[in-house]
Amino acid sequence: MHLPLLLSAFAVANGAAANQFAGIKHTSNTRAVHDYLDRLAPASKHAILHKLMGPTVGSDPGVMVPVVPDPEHPEYTAYWVRDGCRVYHTWLNQLTVPGPHDDTRLLRALVDDGVHALIRTQHVVSLSGNIFTGGLEEPVFDIHLDKISDPTSRIGSPAADGPPFRAAVLIKYADWLLEPEQNNGTWVADVLWPAINLDLQWISSHWNQSSWDLWWPPVWGGSYWTASLQYRALKAGARLSRTIGRAASAPEYESHASMILDYLQTFWNEEGYMSETTITDVEKGGRSGKGSVPLSVTVLNFDPSLGCDSATFQPCSDRALSSLKVLGDEFKEIFPITERLPPDQPSALFGAFYEEQIFGGHAHYFATLHASEQIFDALMTWDLLGELQVTDLSLEFFRQFDQNVNIGTYKKGSEVYERLTFALTSWAERTLLFLAEYMPEDYVLTMAIDRTTGLPVGPRGTIHCVVAGISVYDAYNGLIPPSWARGASGRFSKLPWNDTLVTDCNVGFGNEAGSGDQFHVGLQV
């Protein structure tokens, strides 16, 4: 079901919430999962604010580092644009759809600092160039946002994911500022839009060029991660430009976004998974393409106004679900620790990419958390749609949970729908509980989990793992982010849900874990 049907299905008079729904089922694991996430999310929040940025690091406002600083590895004490954007994106979700205990004043201050830092990076003259010759693609700066001159500290530069990720965050911020409560349309048009448009112009002119990808060692080629961000930035940017009356380049951006969307489909592998790269000859320095980039894309670009759209790789799409199964099976074969799983449980651990050998090639916290988050996002979308579709492509995924299920459309409330959504909730929860057995004592996540012993491996406080601990918490508690595809017209509201059953779900910035709610989500039009 696509956007027009989804909107009409939930449209109600006077903007009232469309219906009451649960989405994520309650199982025998629910209480234990909340106990786990109630420790993980505050620890992750505290790590970002007090270990990865601020006075402890000595960084400029809004600037964070990728791991807890280590005197023996000063090269890690730097600011990577993609890491900053991951955090700002999550903060913006919480600012625009706040929970009852979110400190919106602190979130606003943090987001403002982050936006200012991003705009500063556009104007740094680096080894990648200046604002006109490639400097927009410089991915890494020192903690005061000055250039890094040592080439060994900026391997993987330039990186084409910087401009679209930066633009996506700035657009998300602009959408929020345009809401009636903020009423900052003039500032968006006159101050923020020029910065956004700077990146959009670069993307529109350079989207079809190769670049370094985001893993180590980096691969030069086409990246599913980068192209997905480019599509989102141009599509959302064109929409925003029309909203604020700056639409001169909107047709160009929409045309190139359409081309990028077509290009994204070429990453699909007929074995049933989305490849993360176009360079798939392993013997010549490429990769198999089997990796967790698609997991990151599907949760980052989650937008239920798009339904279960496969082209944009929405969490409930048949391609995203098939890819999750194929990757899970592949990683299960190379991680001996998964032998501890019950025989009937699909894989509960995911790595960065199949051939990865950093610190020995282990399972990664961020990828495993994203796998659960994808399922929670899918459950919420199916609940909004009122149905779940099993296609020939997603059939094998669903048969992991019901061997007798067949291709078809199953309405909410039907026996098959309820059985499948309960089983999927249970699997995502059990994945988190399996992960909970292998946490650092202080819950500040490292990069990885030893593939055999389960012990934490790699740098402490790895930021893309830490922020994944916050975003999976938000998803489990029903946070549906604002629509990047539709802006305010695709906005969802968040209302209290099941607060008598769940009472300890607080991740408000500046607060310790306390009483809270899960949330029900309804569409307002």
N, C-alpha and C positions, 0 to 999 in steps of 0.2 A: 504494500500500500504506500503510495507516494504522498507528497505534501498536501495537495488539495483535498484528498480523501481524509487524510489524518486531521486536517484542520476542521473540515466540516463535521467529522465524526464527533469532535469534542467541543464544537462551538455552542455557546449558550448565551442567553440574553444577559445584558448588563455586565458581561465579563465574569460571571460567576464560575467557580470551578466546575468542570464538566462532570466528574463522577468521583466516587469514593473507590479507592482500590489499594491493594496491598503490594502487588508487584513482586517483591522479594518475600518469599514464604518464610514462615517461622517453622523451624525444625528443632530436633533435639540438640542440635549444635549451636543454636542461635545465642544462647546465653554465654557459652564459652567463647564464641567469636567476638561478641561485644567486649568481654573481659580482655581478650587479646588486643583488639583494636583500641580499647580505652587506655591501654598502656603504650601501644605503638604510636598512635597519632600525637599525643602530647609530647612524647619523647622526640619525635621527628620535628614537630613544631619548635621545640626548645633548641634542638640541634641547629636548625637553620638560623634562628634569631641570635643565638648566643655562642655557637661554635664555628659557624661558617660565614658569618658576617658581623659587622659592628665592631665595638672596641676590642674584642678578643683578637680579631684579625687585623684591625687597623685600616680597614678598607673605607673607601668613600661611601656615602649614603646610597643604598640600593645595590651595592656591589657585594657579591658573594663568591666564595671559592668552592671548587668541586669536591674537596675532601677536608677533613679537619687538618689544619696546618701541621706539618712535620718538619722540624729543622733539618732532618737528613734528606728531605725531598723538597727543596724550595721551589722547584719547577711546578709543583702542584698549586702553589699559592698564586693563582691568577684568576681572572674573570673570563669565563667562557659564555658567550652570548646565549647559546642554546641552553646552558644550565640555568642562567638567569631567567630566560623565557619560560622554562618549565615551572619555576617557582612562581613567577608573576602570573602565569596562566591559572595556577591553582588558587592563588590569593584572589584573583579577579572572580573566579567562580564563587568563592565564599563571600566576597564583597557584594556581588550582584544578586546572589541568592542566599542571604545570610540565614544561619540557624539561630535559634533563640539565645544562644550564648556566645555567638561570634562577636568579637570586639570590632565593630565596623569602623570606629574612629582610628584604631591602630592599623587596621587593614588598609584604610584609605591612605594613611601616612606612608605605609610600606609600599603600596602601589604607586603613589606619587613619586617616591624616591626611585623605584624601579623604572618607571617611565622616563624620568629625567636621565637616569643612567643609560638607558637604551638610546635615547636621542643623542647623548654625548658621543656614543660609540660611532655614530654615523660620520662624525666630523674629525675623527682622529686620522692623521696621515700615518699610515702603517706600511709595513713591507708589502702589503697587498696593493697599495696605491692610495690615492686620495678619493674624495667623494665622487669624482667623475671617472676614475681609471681603475676601479676595483676595490677601493677601500671599504665599500659597503659589505664586502664579503669577508672581511677580516673577522675571524671568530673568537680571538683571544686577546686580552689586554692585561696590563698589570692591575693591581687593586686600586689604583688611582685613575684608571682608564687612560693611561698613557700607552704608547706603542711598546711592544716587546721586540727587541732587536735580535735576540738570540734565536736563530732558526730551529735549534733543537728543542726549544720550548713552545714551538708553534707548529709542530708537525701536523699535517692535515689542513694547512692554510694555503690558499683561501678556501672557504667552504660556502657553498651556495645556499645552505639552509638558513644562514643568518638573516638576510633581508626578508624572506617570507615569514619566518618565525617572529621576528621583531615586528613586522607589519601586522601579523595576526594578533599579537598582544595589544598593540596600540589601537587597532580597530575594535577589539573587545572593550578596551577602556573607553573609546569614543562612543560606542553604542550605549554604555552605561551612563556616560555624561549627557547623552541626548534624552534620557528618560525625563519625564515631567518633574520628578522629585529633584533632579540635579539641575536641569534647565540651563545647560552650559553649551548650547548649540553654537553661539558666536565664537567662543574660545576653541571649540572643536574645529570649526571651519577656518578660522584665521591663524591658529597656532599649531594645533595637533595635525591637521590635515596635511600641511606641507611636509612634515616629517614622514607621515604615512606614504604620501605620494612619491617621495624620493625613493623609497624602497620598491613601490609598485612599478615605477618607471624602469628601475633596474631589472626587476623580475621579468617584466614584459619584453624587455630587449634581450635577455640572456637566458631565458628559461630552458632553451633547448641545447645548452652547452654542458659538457661534462664538468664534474667537480669532484673533490674529495668527499667521501662519505664520513659518517660520524664514528666509525669503529676504529679500533687499533689492531693491526696496522691499517691505515686508511687505504681504500681502494679508489682509484680514479675511474669514474664512469658515470652511469646513470643511477640515481638513488631513489627508491620508492619513498623514503622518508622526505627527501627534499622536494620531489615532485608533488607529493601530497600537500605539503605546506605551501608550495607555490600556487597550486590550484585554489586552496582555501583563501589565501591572501588576495589573489586577483578577483575571485568571485565575491568575497565579502567587501573588498575595497571598492569594486564597481557599485555594489549596492549602497555602501555608505556615501560614495560621491554623489549619487543621485539624491540621497536624503538631505544632504547639506548644500545642494546647489553647486557642486563642483564637478559636474559630470562630463566635462570635455573629453576626458580619456576613457570614460566608462565603456563605450563600444569596443575599443581596442582591448581593454582588460578582459571583458567578457569573451571576446573572440579568442584570445590566447588562453583563457581559462578552459574554454571548450576543447582546444587542442591538447592542453595538458591532461584533461580528463581522459581523452582518447589514449594518450600516451601511457597513462597509468594502467590501462587495461592490458598493455603489452607485458606487464610484469607478472601476469597470471600464468602459473605453470599448470599444465594439464594433469599433473599428478595430484592436484587439489590444494595447492597452497600459493600464497602470494610471495613471489621472490622479492628479496630486499635490494637486489642489485642487478644491473645488466651484465656485469662482468662475472661470469659463472664458470670459467675455466680454472679450476683449482690449481692445476699443474702450472699455470702461467701467472699465478699471483692473484687470481680471483677467488670467489667463494661459491659454494653450492647454491647460494641464495636462500637457504633455509635458516631463518633467524627471527629474532623477536621485534624487528622494526615494525612489521605489520601490527603486532600487538600494541605497540606504542601509538601507532597512527590511529588505530580504531578507537582507543579510549581518548586520545587527544582531540580527535575530530568528531566525537560523539555528538550527534544532534538529532534527537528523536523526531523533529519536524520533517526529517528525510525518511522516516520509517526505517525499513530494513533494506535500504538501497545498497546494492552490491558495488555500483560504480564508485561510490565514495567510501566503500568498505565500512559501513555502519556495523556496530557490534553484533546485531541480530541478523545480518545478511548471511545468505548461504555460503558466500565465499569466505567471509570472516570466520564462520563456524567450522567450515571444512579445513581452513588453514590452521585453526587452533588444534584440531585433532591431529592433522598430519605432523605439525611441529611437536606436539606433545608426545606422539609415538616415537619420533626421531630422538628427542632428548631422553626419553625414558630408557632407550637402548644404551645410552652412553653414560648415564648417571647411576652407578651401582646402588646408591642410597635409596633409589625408588623401589628396590626390592623389598623395603620395609612397608610398602603400601599394601592395603588389603587387595586381594586378587581381583576384586570387581571394580577397583578404582582406577580411572584413567590417570595419566601422568599428572603429578602435582608439582613438578619442578621444570623450569624453562631456563635456557641459557641465552647469552647474547646472540651468538650465531654458531652454527654447527661446528665449524673448524676452529673456533676461538681457543687460544691457549694462554691467555693472560693469567698468570699465577697458576697455570696448570690446566685451565679449561674447566670451569666449574659452573654450577647453576647460579643464576643471578637473582637477587631479591626483587629488583624492579620488574623483571620479566614475569616472574611468578605472581607478583602482586597484580600486574596488569592482566594476567589471564583471569584471575578472579573478578577484577573490575569489569572486564569485558562481559562476563556473564551477568553481573548485576545490572549493567547498562542495558543488556539485551532483555532481561526480565522486565525492566521498567518500560521499555519500548513496546514489548508484546502486550503488556497490561494496558498501555495507552491505546494501542491499536485494537485491542479486544480479540486478537487472534494470533495464532502462531502457524507459520507455514513450514512444512517439511518438503524440500525439493529433492530431485535426484542427486544434487550436489551435496546437500547437507544431511542426506539420509544416514550415512555411516556415522556422522557425528552424533545424531540423535539415537542411533541404535546402540551406542555405548550405554545408554540409560534406559532404553526400552527396546529389547530385541525384536518386538513384534510390531513396532510402529511402522506405518507405511507413508508413502508420499501423499500429501494432502494438506488441507487447511483445517485447523482445529480451533474452534471458538473458545473463548474464555468461559470457564465453567464446565466445559465438557470433561469427560473422564480422562481423555488422552492429554488435553492441555494441562489439567491440574497435575497429572502424574509426571509429565515431562518437566514442568516448571518447578515442581517440588524436588525432583531428582537433580536438576541443574543447580538449584539453590544449595542443596546438600553437598554437591560436588565442589562448588566454589567455596563453601564454608570449610569443607574438609581439607581443601588445598591450603587455606589460610591456617588451619589448625596444625597441619603437617609442618608448615613453615614456622609456626609458633614454637615448635620443639627445638628449633635451631637458631634462636635469637641470641645476639650479644647480650650480656647481662644487663647493660644499661639501655638496651633497645635502640641504640644509635647504630643504624645499619652500616655494615661494611659493603664492599662491592659484591661479594659472592659467598656461596655456601660450598664447602668442600664436597665434591661429587661422591666421596666415599664415606667420610665421617660425619658430615653435616656441620663441621665447625666453621665459624665465620672466617672468611679469607679476604685479604686485600685491604686497601686503605679504609680507615674508619670514617664514618660520616659521608660516604659517597652520595653526592647530592641527588642524583637521579633516582637512587634507591630510596633515600630519605623522603623526597617529595612524593614518591609513589605510595609510601605509607600513609600520607595524608589524603591523597586522592582516592585510594581504595576505601578509606574510612568514609569519605564523603559519599561515594557511590553506594556503599552498603546502607548508609543512612538516608538514601533517597534523593540526593542532590542531583537535579537535572540542570546542567549549565545553560546559560542563555544561548539562543540559536545564532550560530555564525552565518548560516545560510540565509536566514530570514530577518535577522535583527529583531526589533521590538514586535513585529507581526508574528513571530514564531515563539514568543515568550511563554514560558511555563511558570506557574506559581508553585510555591512550596507550602504545604499546610500541615499542621500536626497530625500524626498518625500513630496509633497503637502506643500512646504514651503510658498506658497502664502496664504494658508488657516490657517496655524498654526504658530504663531510667538512668543509664550511665553512659551517655554517648556524647560527651562534650569535647570539642577540640577548639573552643574559642581561643583566639590569640590573646595572650596575656592572662589566661586562666588555667587553673589546674583541672583535671578531670572532675566532673561533677554531674549533677542531674541533667538530663536532656531527653530528646525525643528522637524517634525515627520520623520520617516525613513522607507524607503522601503528596503526589504531584498531579496537578490538573492543568489543563491548557486554558489560557485566557486569550480571547480574540476581541 
